[in-house]
Amino acid sequence: MAKQSMIQREKKRAKTVAKFAAKRAEYKAASVDMSLEYDARMDAMDKLAKLPRNASPARQRNRCRLTGRPHGVYSKFGLSRNMLRQLVMQGDVPGLRKASW
């Protein structure tokens, strides 16, 4: 089980990303728009840089929904490899079963 502080930090990051998503998209589009003047593009880049660091989606980390484990997470299920295996063995994941040949 991951530390609760790390799980809460990730939740806070997710809220920050959602809060600033529209502004980031606007500034990012303006910074690469070649039809704008150079000064306007630089101004958009400055505004983008002044946004909080945690507003960037690249700073988010995939974590297991059950345990909060940061490594070995299958994005399709949102579970770590350990929990996925455990749930598959119990038969709780529809359409998935342990391979044997």
Disulfide bonds with the S-S distance in Angstrom:
none
